[in-house]
């Protein structure tokens, strides 16, 4: 997924990128707000460092399911007329 990160440096597993891994693959998220840290080669406003979970040799996974239906939406209380 691509996010509009203006002025933010996104680093996933040590590599600068613009895409964010899925939520089930993320192990840790660190936000570095020190723009002049000696750890990096150029200053920036904020750095988001994401570490993903390690893989294994066996097959496994997770499934995410999202269901939306207009019948489950909340009604506007002002528009509701009793019968």
VENUR-V519918 format. One record per helix or strand. SS is the DSSP state (H for helix, E for strand). FROM is the first residue (numbers start at 0). LEN is the number of residues. If there is no record, write none. Layout:
SS|FROM|LEN / SS|FROM|LEN
This chain:
E|1|1 / E|7|5 / E|14|3 / E|18|1 / H|22|3 / E|25|7 / E|45|7 / H|69|3
